[in-house]
Amino acid sequence: MTKLIRPLFPLALVLALGACQKQDGAVPAKTDTAAAPTADSIGVAECDDYLKRYEACVASKVPDSVKGTLKQSLDQTRAAWKSAAATDAGKQGLAMACKQAYDASKASMQQYGCSDF
């Protein structure tokens, strides 16, 4: 269970930093992305890639006995990242946090046979 929670530590840091940022009412600058965001998209390429790979691994390789727990964790992570991405400061921190979450999850996802994770 600790392996499942470990990727959420960078997220907690990003949320804490984002909460400390002063809102100045400025409209966030539009960023160019390779693909248009979807309803489930975070709007940060590193996060969207992580979530896509994680979700594909869970759907195709993870035993049914574990899928529910991992899916619930993924849904909570997506919701928290969407919330953090609502500010420029949150988006900036998320790129690094999502890369760290990917790196931290890589070994646990590969144990299920997810070679592209």
CNS distance restraints for C-alpha pairs under 8 A (distance, minus, plus):
assign (resid   1 and name CA) (resid   5 and name CA) 6.64 0.50 0.50
assign (resid   2 and name CA) (resid   6 and name CA) 6.05 0.50 0.50
assign (resid   3 and name CA) (resid   7 and name CA) 7.60 0.50 0.50
assign (resid   3 and name CA) (resid 105 and name CA) 7.64 0.50 0.50
assign (resid   3 and name CA) (resid 108 and name CA) 7.06 0.50 0.50
assign (resid   4 and name CA) (resid  70 and name CA) 7.53 0.50 0.50
assign (resid   4 and name CA) (resid  73 and name CA) 7.81 0.50 0.50
assign (resid   4 and name CA) (resid 105 and name CA) 7.81 0.50 0.50
assign (resid   5 and name CA) (resid   9 and name CA) 7.46 0.50 0.50
assign (resid   6 and name CA) (resid 101 and name CA) 8.00 0.50 0.50
assign (resid   6 and name CA) (resid 104 and name CA) 7.11 0.50 0.50
assign (resid   7 and name CA) (resid  11 and name CA) 7.61 0.50 0.50
assign (resid   7 and name CA) (resid 100 and name CA) 7.28 0.50 0.50
assign (resid   7 and name CA) (resid 101 and name CA) 4.47 0.50 0.50
assign (resid   7 and name CA) (resid 102 and name CA) 7.53 0.50 0.50
assign (resid   7 and name CA) (resid 104 and name CA) 5.72 0.50 0.50
assign (resid   7 and name CA) (resid 105 and name CA) 6.37 0.50 0.50
assign (resid   8 and name CA) (resid  12 and name CA) 6.41 0.50 0.50
assign (resid   8 and name CA) (resid  77 and name CA) 7.28 0.50 0.50
assign (resid   8 and name CA) (resid 101 and name CA) 6.94 0.50 0.50
assign (resid   9 and name CA) (resid  13 and name CA) 6.55 0.50 0.50
assign (resid  10 and name CA) (resid  14 and name CA) 6.33 0.50 0.50
assign (resid  10 and name CA) (resid  97 and name CA) 4.88 0.50 0.50
assign (resid  10 and name CA) (resid  98 and name CA) 7.60 0.50 0.50
assign (resid  10 and name CA) (resid 100 and name CA) 6.83 0.50 0.50
assign (resid  10 and name CA) (resid 101 and name CA) 6.85 0.50 0.50
assign (resid  11 and name CA) (resid  15 and name CA) 6.17 0.50 0.50
assign (resid  11 and name CA) (resid  77 and name CA) 7.91 0.50 0.50
assign (resid  11 and name CA) (resid  80 and name CA) 7.74 0.50 0.50
assign (resid  11 and name CA) (resid  81 and name CA) 7.28 0.50 0.50
assign (resid  11 and name CA) (resid  94 and name CA) 7.39 0.50 0.50
assign (resid  11 and name CA) (resid  97 and name CA) 5.94 0.50 0.50
assign (resid  11 and name CA) (resid  98 and name CA) 7.69 0.50 0.50
assign (resid  12 and name CA) (resid  16 and name CA) 6.14 0.50 0.50
assign (resid  13 and name CA) (resid  17 and name CA) 6.18 0.50 0.50
assign (resid  14 and name CA) (resid  18 and name CA) 5.99 0.50 0.50
assign (resid  14 and name CA) (resid  84 and name CA) 7.24 0.50 0.50
assign (resid  14 and name CA) (resid  90 and name CA) 6.38 0.50 0.50
assign (resid  14 and name CA) (resid  93 and name CA) 5.51 0.50 0.50
assign (resid  14 and name CA) (resid  94 and name CA) 6.36 0.50 0.50
assign (resid  14 and name CA) (resid  97 and name CA) 6.94 0.50 0.50
assign (resid  15 and name CA) (resid  19 and name CA) 6.08 0.50 0.50
assign (resid  15 and name CA) (resid  80 and name CA) 7.98 0.50 0.50
assign (resid  15 and name CA) (resid  84 and name CA) 5.89 0.50 0.50
assign (resid  15 and name CA) (resid  90 and name CA) 7.00 0.50 0.50
assign (resid  16 and name CA) (resid  20 and name CA) 6.52 0.50 0.50
assign (resid  17 and name CA) (resid  21 and name CA) 6.68 0.50 0.50
assign (resid  17 and name CA) (resid  89 and name CA) 7.79 0.50 0.50
assign (resid  17 and name CA) (resid  90 and name CA) 7.47 0.50 0.50
assign (resid  17 and name CA) (resid  93 and name CA) 7.99 0.50 0.50
assign (resid  18 and name CA) (resid  84 and name CA) 6.65 0.50 0.50
assign (resid  18 and name CA) (resid  87 and name CA) 7.33 0.50 0.50
assign (resid  18 and name CA) (resid  89 and name CA) 5.77 0.50 0.50
assign (resid  18 and name CA) (resid  90 and name CA) 5.00 0.50 0.50
assign (resid  21 and name CA) (resid  89 and name CA) 7.01 0.50 0.50
assign (resid  28 and name CA) (resid  87 and name CA) 7.48 0.50 0.50
assign (resid  28 and name CA) (resid  88 and name CA) 6.35 0.50 0.50
assign (resid  33 and name CA) (resid  45 and name CA) 7.29 0.50 0.50
assign (resid  37 and name CA) (resid  41 and name CA) 5.23 0.50 0.50
assign (resid  37 and name CA) (resid  42 and name CA) 7.40 0.50 0.50
assign (resid  37 and name CA) (resid  43 and name CA) 5.97 0.50 0.50
assign (resid  40 and name CA) (resid  78 and name CA) 7.74 0.50 0.50
assign (resid  41 and name CA) (resid  48 and name CA) 5.91 0.50 0.50
assign (resid  41 and name CA) (resid  82 and name CA) 7.87 0.50 0.50
assign (resid  42 and name CA) (resid  47 and name CA) 6.51 0.50 0.50
assign (resid  42 and name CA) (resid  48 and name CA) 5.94 0.50 0.50
assign (resid  42 and name CA) (resid  78 and name CA) 7.33 0.50 0.50
assign (resid  42 and name CA) (resid  81 and name CA) 6.56 0.50 0.50
assign (resid  42 and name CA) (resid  82 and name CA) 5.20 0.50 0.50
assign (resid  42 and name CA) (resid  85 and name CA) 6.66 0.50 0.50
assign (resid  43 and name CA) (resid  47 and name CA) 7.74 0.50 0.50
assign (resid  43 and name CA) (resid  48 and name CA) 6.97 0.50 0.50
assign (resid  43 and name CA) (resid  85 and name CA) 7.24 0.50 0.50
assign (resid  44 and name CA) (resid  48 and name CA) 6.14 0.50 0.50
assign (resid  44 and name CA) (resid  85 and name CA) 7.70 0.50 0.50
assign (resid  44 and name CA) (resid  91 and name CA) 6.66 0.50 0.50
assign (resid  44 and name CA) (resid  94 and name CA) 7.19 0.50 0.50
assign (resid  44 and name CA) (resid  95 and name CA) 6.36 0.50 0.50
assign (resid  45 and name CA) (resid  49 and name CA) 6.01 0.50 0.50
assign (resid  45 and name CA) (resid  95 and name CA) 7.45 0.50 0.50
assign (resid  46 and name CA) (resid  50 and name CA) 6.15 0.50 0.50
assign (resid  46 and name CA) (resid  95 and name CA) 5.59 0.50 0.50
assign (resid  46 and name CA) (resid  96 and name CA) 7.96 0.50 0.50
assign (resid  46 and name CA) (resid  98 and name CA) 5.76 0.50 0.50
assign (resid  46 and name CA) (resid  99 and name CA) 6.11 0.50 0.50
assign (resid  47 and name CA) (resid  51 and name CA) 6.08 0.50 0.50
assign (resid  47 and name CA) (resid  81 and name CA) 7.97 0.50 0.50
assign (resid  47 and name CA) (resid  94 and name CA) 7.17 0.50 0.50
assign (resid  47 and name CA) (resid  95 and name CA) 6.67 0.50 0.50
assign (resid  47 and name CA) (resid  98 and name CA) 4.99 0.50 0.50
assign (resid  47 and name CA) (resid  99 and name CA) 7.39 0.50 0.50
assign (resid  48 and name CA) (resid  52 and name CA) 6.03 0.50 0.50
assign (resid  49 and name CA) (resid  53 and name CA) 6.17 0.50 0.50
assign (resid  50 and name CA) (resid  54 and name CA) 6.00 0.50 0.50
assign (resid  50 and name CA) (resid  98 and name CA) 6.81 0.50 0.50
assign (resid  50 and name CA) (resid  99 and name CA) 7.69 0.50 0.50
assign (resid  50 and name CA) (resid 101 and name CA) 7.85 0.50 0.50
assign (resid  50 and name CA) (resid 102 and name CA) 5.86 0.50 0.50
assign (resid  51 and name CA) (resid  55 and name CA) 5.86 0.50 0.50
assign (resid  51 and name CA) (resid  74 and name CA) 7.46 0.50 0.50
assign (resid  51 and name CA) (resid  78 and name CA) 7.52 0.50 0.50
assign (resid  52 and name CA) (resid  56 and name CA) 6.11 0.50 0.50
assign (resid  53 and name CA) (resid  57 and name CA) 6.13 0.50 0.50
assign (resid  53 and name CA) (resid 116 and name CA) 7.60 0.50 0.50
assign (resid  53 and name CA) (resid 117 and name CA) 6.03 0.50 0.50
assign (resid  54 and name CA) (resid  58 and name CA) 6.17 0.50 0.50
assign (resid  54 and name CA) (resid  74 and name CA) 7.95 0.50 0.50
assign (resid  54 and name CA) (resid 109 and name CA) 7.64 0.50 0.50
assign (resid  54 and name CA) (resid 117 and name CA) 7.21 0.50 0.50
assign (resid  55 and name CA) (resid  59 and name CA) 6.06 0.50 0.50
assign (resid  55 and name CA) (resid  71 and name CA) 7.58 0.50 0.50
assign (resid  55 and name CA) (resid  74 and name CA) 7.58 0.50 0.50
assign (resid  56 and name CA) (resid  60 and name CA) 6.05 0.50 0.50
assign (resid  57 and name CA) (resid  61 and name CA) 5.43 0.50 0.50
assign (resid  57 and name CA) (resid  62 and name CA) 6.67 0.50 0.50
assign (resid  57 and name CA) (resid 109 and name CA) 7.12 0.50 0.50
assign (resid  57 and name CA) (resid 112 and name CA) 7.92 0.50 0.50
assign (resid  57 and name CA) (resid 114 and name CA) 5.73 0.50 0.50
assign (resid  57 and name CA) (resid 117 and name CA) 7.58 0.50 0.50
assign (resid  58 and name CA) (resid  62 and name CA) 4.89 0.50 0.50
assign (resid  58 and name CA) (resid  67 and name CA) 6.21 0.50 0.50
assign (resid  58 and name CA) (resid  70 and name CA) 7.17 0.50 0.50
assign (resid  58 and name CA) (resid  71 and name CA) 7.31 0.50 0.50
assign (resid  59 and name CA) (resid  67 and name CA) 7.53 0.50 0.50
assign (resid  61 and name CA) (resid 112 and name CA) 5.91 0.50 0.50
assign (resid  61 and name CA) (resid 113 and name CA) 6.52 0.50 0.50
assign (resid  61 and name CA) (resid 114 and name CA) 6.76 0.50 0.50
assign (resid  62 and name CA) (resid  66 and name CA) 6.65 0.50 0.50
assign (resid  62 and name CA) (resid  67 and name CA) 6.05 0.50 0.50
assign (resid  62 and name CA) (resid 112 and name CA) 5.85 0.50 0.50
assign (resid  63 and name CA) (resid  67 and name CA) 6.25 0.50 0.50
assign (resid  64 and name CA) (resid  68 and name CA) 7.32 0.50 0.50
assign (resid  66 and name CA) (resid  70 and name CA) 6.43 0.50 0.50
assign (resid  67 and name CA) (resid  71 and name CA) 5.85 0.50 0.50
assign (resid  68 and name CA) (resid  72 and name CA) 6.07 0.50 0.50
assign (resid  69 and name CA) (resid  73 and name CA) 6.25 0.50 0.50
assign (resid  70 and name CA) (resid  74 and name CA) 6.06 0.50 0.50
assign (resid  71 and name CA) (resid  75 and name CA) 6.12 0.50 0.50
assign (resid  72 and name CA) (resid  76 and name CA) 6.25 0.50 0.50
assign (resid  73 and name CA) (resid  77 and name CA) 6.11 0.50 0.50
assign (resid  74 and name CA) (resid  78 and name CA) 6.06 0.50 0.50
assign (resid  75 and name CA) (resid  79 and name CA) 6.21 0.50 0.50
assign (resid  76 and name CA) (resid  80 and name CA) 6.18 0.50 0.50
assign (resid  77 and name CA) (resid  81 and name CA) 6.05 0.50 0.50
assign (resid  78 and name CA) (resid  82 and name CA) 6.06 0.50 0.50
assign (resid  79 and name CA) (resid  83 and name CA) 6.26 0.50 0.50
assign (resid  80 and name CA) (resid  84 and name CA) 6.21 0.50 0.50
assign (resid  81 and name CA) (resid  85 and name CA) 5.97 0.50 0.50
assign (resid  81 and name CA) (resid  94 and name CA) 7.28 0.50 0.50
assign (resid  82 and name CA) (resid  86 and name CA) 6.62 0.50 0.50
assign (resid  84 and name CA) (resid  90 and name CA) 4.78 0.50 0.50
assign (resid  84 and name CA) (resid  91 and name CA) 6.72 0.50 0.50
assign (resid  84 and name CA) (resid  94 and name CA) 7.51 0.50 0.50
assign (resid  85 and name CA) (resid  89 and name CA) 7.98 0.50 0.50
assign (resid  85 and name CA) (resid  90 and name CA) 5.01 0.50 0.50
assign (resid  85 and name CA) (resid  91 and name CA) 4.59 0.50 0.50
assign (resid  85 and name CA) (resid  94 and name CA) 7.21 0.50 0.50
assign (resid  86 and name CA) (resid  90 and name CA) 6.75 0.50 0.50
assign (resid  86 and name CA) (resid  91 and name CA) 7.28 0.50 0.50
assign (resid  87 and name CA) (resid  91 and name CA) 6.26 0.50 0.50
assign (resid  88 and name CA) (resid  92 and name CA) 6.23 0.50 0.50
assign (resid  89 and name CA) (resid  93 and name CA) 6.32 0.50 0.50
assign (resid  90 and name CA) (resid  94 and name CA) 6.02 0.50 0.50
assign (resid  91 and name CA) (resid  95 and name CA) 6.65 0.50 0.50
assign (resid  92 and name CA) (resid  96 and name CA) 7.62 0.50 0.50
assign (resid  93 and name CA) (resid  97 and name CA) 6.27 0.50 0.50
assign (resid  94 and name CA) (resid  98 and name CA) 5.73 0.50 0.50
assign (resid  95 and name CA) (resid  99 and name CA) 6.36 0.50 0.50
assign (resid  96 and name CA) (resid 100 and name CA) 6.22 0.50 0.50
assign (resid  97 and name CA) (resid 101 and name CA) 6.09 0.50 0.50
assign (resid  98 and name CA) (resid 102 and name CA) 6.07 0.50 0.50
assign (resid  99 and name CA) (resid 103 and name CA) 6.24 0.50 0.50
assign (resid 100 and name CA) (resid 104 and name CA) 6.01 0.50 0.50
assign (resid 101 and name CA) (resid 105 and name CA) 6.02 0.50 0.50
assign (resid 102 and name CA) (resid 106 and name CA) 5.96 0.50 0.50
assign (resid 103 and name CA) (resid 107 and name CA) 7.96 0.50 0.50
assign (resid 105 and name CA) (resid 109 and name CA) 6.07 0.50 0.50
assign (resid 106 and name CA) (resid 110 and name CA) 6.08 0.50 0.50
assign (resid 106 and name CA) (resid 117 and name CA) 5.95 0.50 0.50
assign (resid 107 and name CA) (resid 111 and name CA) 6.38 0.50 0.50
assign (resid 108 and name CA) (resid 112 and name CA) 7.28 0.50 0.50
assign (resid 109 and name CA) (resid 113 and name CA) 7.01 0.50 0.50
assign (resid 109 and name CA) (resid 114 and name CA) 5.80 0.50 0.50
assign (resid 109 and name CA) (resid 117 and name CA) 6.70 0.50 0.50
assign (resid 110 and name CA) (resid 114 and name CA) 4.72 0.50 0.50
assign (resid 110 and name CA) (resid 115 and name CA) 5.85 0.50 0.50
assign (resid 110 and name CA) (resid 117 and name CA) 6.74 0.50 0.50
